[in-house]
Amino acid sequence: MRTGQVNEIDINYALANTITVQMRLGMFDGEPSTQRYGNLGLADVCKPSSNELALEAARQGIVLLENRGNSLPLSTIRHRTVAVIGPNSDVTETMIGNYAGVACGYTTPLQGIARYTRTIHQAGCTDVHCNGNQLIGAAEVAARQADATVLVIGLDQSIEAEFRDRTNLLLPGHQQELVSRVARASRGPTILVIMSGGPIDVMFAKNDPRIGAIIWVGYPGQAGGTAIADVLFGTTNP
């Protein structure tokens, strides 16, 4: 406000929207457990319509950052085997971030891609901190054997959360090395999938001609793996 980039009216509108939703939920009407939405359980939120909403939200939240040479969408005919690599390639709870309830079930990126084609899986790192590079060699082997490679990298709540501030915008540990070495080894197109809440500097990937496409998926929720695969194979347009 002091610099004139935002004014008090805009803030009041945003606050009014937030309070309106809270009022609709009964948060100003006394004890929450006695209100209409105070005792919702899995039977209420795990209905088919709710699961479909979670999937649609994940699809709409995905952003295509780069698509060099029409690397996307992948083809189930030309890409019969896909190497799925990276510390976030087969995660579950990472996808819901924080401020989330209990998921009805998870579809990981690996599981989502496996619904379209045969997969070869290597994590490449033990976790997102990626403190060592001992697993990168196996990831390179997987990339050489596949028709396409999908790298799912990024962060999780052990790195970015309340009271956890990052000191830089780079990928943690050896993740950048993992991406570069796997892209160099891949015999087919290499697709980079970034799973994070905050920004990450991936200019090294943007400037690497061996990386055909880059997408950002945030923390896409319980159906994140399905949504990611739908975008990769062209079922959904990001």
ZIVEN-V143858 format. One record per residue. N is the residue number from 1. RES is the residue in one small letter. PSI is psi as a letter, one per 40 degrees, with the letter a starting at -180 (999 if undefined). Layout:
# ZIVEN-V143858
N/RES/PSI, N/RES/PSI
This chain:
# ZIVEN-V143858
1/m/d, 2/r/d, 3/t/e, 4/g/e, 5/q/d, 6/v/i, 7/n/i, 8/e/d, 9/i/d, 10/d/d, 11/i/d, 12/n/d, 13/y/d, 14/a/d, 15/l/d, 16/a/d, 17/n/d, 18/t/d, 19/i/d, 20/t/d, 21/v/d, 22/q/d, 23/m/d, 24/r/d, 25/l/e, 26/g/f, 27/m/e, 28/f/e, 29/d/f, 30/g/a, 31/e/h, 32/p/d, 33/s/e, 34/t/e, 35/q/i, 36/r/d, 37/y/e, 38/g/e, 39/n/f, 40/l/h, 41/g/a, 42/l/d, 43/a/d, 44/d/d, 45/v/e, 46/c/f, 47/k/i, 48/p/d, 49/s/d, 50/s/d, 51/n/d, 52/e/d, 53/l/d, 54/a/d, 55/l/d, 56/e/d, 57/a/d, 58/a/d, 59/r/d, 60/q/e, 61/g/e, 62/i/h, 63/v/h, 64/l/h, 65/l/d, 66/e/h, 67/n/g, 68/r/h, 69/g/f, 70/n/f, 71/s/d, 72/l/i, 73/p/i, 74/l/i, 75/s/h, 76/t/e, 77/i/d, 78/r/d, 79/h/g, 80/r/d, 81/t/h, 82/v/h, 83/a/h, 84/v/h, 85/i/i, 86/g/i, 87/p/e, 88/n/e, 89/s/d, 90/d/f, 91/v/i, 92/t/c, 93/e/d, 94/t/d, 95/m/e, 96/i/e, 97/g/a, 98/n/a, 99/y/f, 100/a/i, 101/g/a, 102/v/h, 103/a/i, 104/c/d, 105/g/i, 106/y/i, 107/t/h, 108/t/i, 109/p/d, 110/l/d, 111/q/d, 112/g/d, 113/i/d, 114/a/e, 115/r/e, 116/y/d, 117/t/i, 118/r/i, 119/t/i, 120/i/h, 121/h/h, 122/q/h, 123/a/d, 124/g/d, 125/c/i, 126/t/d, 127/d/a, 128/v/e, 129/h/d, 130/c/f, 131/n/e, 132/g/i, 133/n/e, 134/q/d, 135/l/e, 136/i/d, 137/g/d, 138/a/d, 139/a/d, 140/e/d, 141/v/d, 142/a/d, 143/a/d, 144/r/d, 145/q/e, 146/a/i, 147/d/e, 148/a/i, 149/t/h, 150/v/h, 151/l/h, 152/v/h, 153/i/a, 154/g/b, 155/l/i, 156/d/a, 157/q/e, 158/s/e, 159/i/d, 160/e/h, 161/a/a, 162/e/h, 163/f/e, 164/r/h, 165/d/h, 166/r/i, 167/t/e, 168/n/i, 169/l/e, 170/l/i, 171/l/i, 172/p/i, 173/g/b, 174/h/e, 175/q/d, 176/q/d, 177/e/d, 178/l/d, 179/v/d, 180/s/d, 181/r/d, 182/v/d, 183/a/d, 184/r/d, 185/a/d, 186/s/h, 187/r/e, 188/g/a, 189/p/i, 190/t/h, 191/i/h, 192/l/h, 193/v/h, 194/i/h, 195/m/h, 196/s/i, 197/g/d, 198/g/i, 199/p/i, 200/i/h, 201/d/h, 202/v/f, 203/m/d, 204/f/d, 205/a/d, 206/k/d, 207/n/e, 208/d/h, 209/p/e, 210/r/e, 211/i/h, 212/g/d, 213/a/i, 214/i/h, 215/i/i, 216/w/h, 217/v/e, 218/g/a, 219/y/g, 220/p/e, 221/g/a, 222/q/d, 223/a/e, 224/g/d, 225/g/d, 226/t/d, 227/a/d, 228/i/d, 229/a/d, 230/d/d, 231/v/d, 232/l/d, 233/f/e, 234/g/e, 235/t/d, 236/t/h, 237/n/h, 238/p/999
